[in-house]
């Protein structure tokens, strides 16, 4: 075997190895792309923004939760600053003795004029958490209703539909493995990558929204 033949075989071997590495790299890249695309397609509907909105803030909250009350104004402010929806879900915790009833009352106010009234009631509850007890919750709601020219019926939820909506939200949260309140996400409608991120530090909320907008 001549030296030229040996060199030719070595060169051919190197080309074969290089081609295999390139093919392997392309395969890995394709699998990664497919995985990310599948991840985006498998996102629960609750972690998508409302139709027509590229981004949204989603929160599962308990109206009696002190931390929920502390961060609520920041979520509203971010929603207004970025002009993106703030989607609020009920997640009343068993250890709180009036949060479920407050959520039912908020659902009742949702049915009047626009959901803004219900969200205003939620904001009022958060602002006055320390003053509210099971015994005076109804009086608090009556005062809010009077200020907004709404007449509260003696029985708020005679057929249990509003309570059913609250429980449905709680079940939704459980399906997402929520174990604390507030649980907050910035979500997007993108179809590749991970279209949602949990906000564990509200001081980083604006930074996370900016990052999601750029992706």
C-alpha positions as CSV (number, residue, x, y, z in Angstrom):
1,X,0.0,0.0,0.0
2,X,1.4,3.3,-1.0
3,X,1.7,6.4,1.3
4,X,-0.7,8.2,-1.0
5,X,-3.3,5.4,-0.5
6,X,-3.0,5.6,3.3
7,X,-3.3,9.3,3.3
8,X,-6.4,9.1,1.1
9,X,-8.0,6.6,3.5
10,X,-7.2,8.7,6.5
11,X,-8.8,11.8,4.8
12,X,-11.8,9.7,3.9
13,X,-12.2,8.5,7.4
14,X,-11.9,12.0,8.8
15,X,-14.6,13.2,6.4
16,X,-16.9,10.2,7.4
17,X,-16.4,11.0,11.1
18,X,-17.1,14.7,10.5
19,X,-20.2,13.9,8.5
20,X,-21.5,11.7,11.3
21,X,-20.9,14.4,13.9
22,X,-22.8,16.9,11.8
23,X,-25.6,14.5,11.3
24,X,-25.7,13.8,15.0
25,X,-25.7,17.5,15.8
26,X,-28.6,18.1,13.4
27,X,-30.5,15.3,14.9
28,X,-30.0,16.7,18.4
29,X,-31.1,20.1,17.2
30,X,-34.2,18.7,15.5
31,X,-35.1,16.7,18.6
32,X,-34.7,19.8,20.8
33,X,-36.9,21.8,18.4
34,X,-39.6,19.1,18.4
35,X,-39.4,18.8,22.2
36,X,-39.8,22.6,22.6
37,X,-42.6,22.7,20.1
38,X,-44.4,19.9,21.8
39,X,-43.9,21.6,25.2
40,X,-45.6,24.8,23.9
41,X,-48.4,22.8,22.4
42,X,-49.0,20.9,25.6
43,X,-49.5,24.1,27.7
44,X,-52.7,24.1,29.7
45,X,-55.3,26.6,28.5
46,X,-55.2,28.3,31.9
47,X,-51.6,29.2,31.1
48,X,-52.4,31.0,27.9
49,X,-53.5,34.6,27.6
50,X,-57.0,35.5,26.6
51,X,-57.6,35.4,22.8
52,X,-56.3,38.5,21.1
53,X,-53.6,39.2,23.8
54,X,-50.0,38.2,23.2
55,X,-49.2,38.3,27.0
56,X,-51.1,38.1,30.3
57,X,-50.5,37.9,34.0
58,X,-52.3,34.9,35.6
59,X,-52.7,34.6,39.3
60,X,-54.4,32.1,41.6
61,X,-55.2,33.9,44.8
62,X,-56.9,33.7,48.2
63,X,-58.8,36.8,49.3
64,X,-57.8,36.2,52.9
65,X,-54.1,35.6,52.1
66,X,-51.9,38.5,53.4
67,X,-49.3,38.0,50.6
68,X,-52.0,38.0,48.0
69,X,-53.1,41.4,49.4
70,X,-49.6,42.8,49.3
71,X,-48.9,41.9,45.7
72,X,-52.4,42.6,44.3
73,X,-51.7,46.3,43.6
74,X,-48.4,45.5,41.9
75,X,-50.2,43.0,39.6
76,X,-52.8,45.6,38.7
77,X,-50.1,48.2,38.1
78,X,-48.1,45.9,35.8
79,X,-51.3,45.0,33.9
80,X,-52.1,48.7,33.3
81,X,-48.5,49.6,32.5
82,X,-48.1,46.9,29.8
83,X,-51.7,47.0,28.7
84,X,-52.0,43.2,29.2
85,X,-54.8,41.3,30.9
86,X,-54.7,40.3,34.5
87,X,-56.5,37.0,34.9
88,X,-57.5,36.3,38.5
89,X,-58.5,32.8,39.6
90,X,-59.9,31.8,43.0
91,X,-57.9,29.5,45.2
92,X,-59.3,29.7,48.7
93,X,-57.3,27.9,51.3
94,X,-58.9,25.6,53.9
95,X,-57.2,27.4,56.8
96,X,-58.9,30.7,56.0
97,X,-62.4,31.1,57.5
98,X,-64.0,33.7,55.2
99,X,-62.0,33.6,51.9
100,X,-64.4,31.2,50.2
101,X,-67.5,33.3,51.0
102,X,-65.6,36.4,49.9
103,X,-64.8,34.7,46.6
104,X,-68.5,33.9,46.1
105,X,-69.4,37.5,46.8
106,X,-66.8,38.7,44.2
107,X,-68.4,36.3,41.7
108,X,-71.8,37.9,42.4
109,X,-70.3,41.4,41.7
110,X,-68.7,40.0,38.5
111,X,-72.2,39.6,37.1
112,X,-73.0,43.3,37.4
113,X,-72.3,45.7,34.5
114,X,-68.7,44.4,33.9
115,X,-66.2,42.2,35.7
116,X,-64.5,45.4,36.8
117,X,-67.0,45.6,39.7
118,X,-66.0,42.2,40.9
119,X,-62.3,43.0,40.6
120,X,-62.9,46.3,42.4
121,X,-64.5,44.3,45.2
122,X,-61.5,42.0,45.3
123,X,-59.2,45.0,45.6
124,X,-61.3,46.4,48.4
125,X,-61.1,43.1,50.3
126,X,-57.4,43.0,49.9
127,X,-57.0,46.5,51.1
128,X,-59.2,45.8,54.2
129,X,-58.2,42.2,55.1
130,X,-57.3,43.0,58.7
131,X,-60.7,44.5,59.3
132,X,-62.8,41.6,57.9
133,X,-64.1,38.7,59.9
134,X,-66.7,36.0,59.1
135,X,-69.2,38.0,61.2
136,X,-68.8,41.3,59.3
137,X,-68.0,40.1,55.7
138,X,-71.6,40.5,54.6
139,X,-71.8,44.0,56.1
140,X,-68.6,44.9,54.2
141,X,-70.1,43.6,51.0
142,X,-73.3,45.6,51.6
143,X,-71.4,48.8,52.1
144,X,-69.4,48.1,48.9
145,X,-72.7,47.4,47.0
146,X,-74.3,50.6,48.3
147,X,-71.3,52.7,47.2
148,X,-71.6,51.1,43.7
149,X,-75.4,51.4,43.6
150,X,-76.0,47.7,43.7
151,X,-78.6,45.9,45.7
152,X,-77.4,42.7,47.3
153,X,-80.1,40.0,47.6
154,X,-80.6,38.4,51.0
155,X,-79.4,35.1,49.6
156,X,-76.4,35.7,47.3
157,X,-76.1,32.3,45.7
158,X,-79.4,30.4,46.0
159,X,-78.6,27.7,43.4
160,X,-74.9,27.4,44.3
161,X,-73.7,28.3,40.8
162,X,-71.3,31.0,42.1
163,X,-69.8,28.6,44.6
164,X,-69.5,26.1,41.8
165,X,-67.4,28.6,39.8
166,X,-65.1,29.1,42.8
167,X,-64.7,25.4,43.3
168,X,-64.0,25.0,39.5
169,X,-61.2,27.5,39.8
170,X,-59.8,25.7,42.9
171,X,-59.9,22.4,40.9
172,X,-58.2,24.0,38.0
173,X,-55.4,25.2,40.3
174,X,-55.1,21.7,41.8
175,X,-54.7,20.3,38.3
176,X,-51.8,22.7,37.8
177,X,-50.2,21.4,41.1
178,X,-50.6,24.8,42.9
179,X,-49.7,24.5,46.6
180,X,-49.4,28.2,47.7
181,X,-51.0,31.6,47.1
182,X,-50.4,33.7,45.3
183,X,-49.2,31.6,42.4
184,X,-48.4,34.0,39.6
185,X,-47.4,33.4,36.0
186,X,-46.5,35.6,33.0
187,X,-47.9,33.7,30.0
188,X,-47.7,34.2,26.3
189,X,-49.3,32.9,23.1
190,X,-46.1,31.8,21.5
191,X,-46.0,28.3,20.0
192,X,-42.4,27.4,20.6
193,X,-40.3,27.2,23.7
194,X,-41.8,27.6,27.1
195,X,-44.7,30.1,26.9
196,X,-45.1,30.7,30.6
197,X,-42.9,31.4,33.6
198,X,-43.8,31.5,37.3
199,X,-43.1,34.7,39.1
200,X,-41.7,33.9,42.5
201,X,-40.3,37.3,43.2
202,X,-42.8,40.1,42.4
203,X,-40.0,42.7,42.3
204,X,-38.8,40.9,39.1
205,X,-42.3,41.0,37.5
206,X,-41.5,43.8,35.0
207,X,-38.2,42.3,34.1
208,X,-39.9,39.0,33.4
209,X,-42.6,40.6,31.3
210,X,-39.9,42.4,29.3
211,X,-38.0,39.2,28.7
212,X,-41.2,37.3,27.6
213,X,-42.0,40.1,25.2
214,X,-38.6,39.8,23.5
215,X,-38.7,36.0,23.1
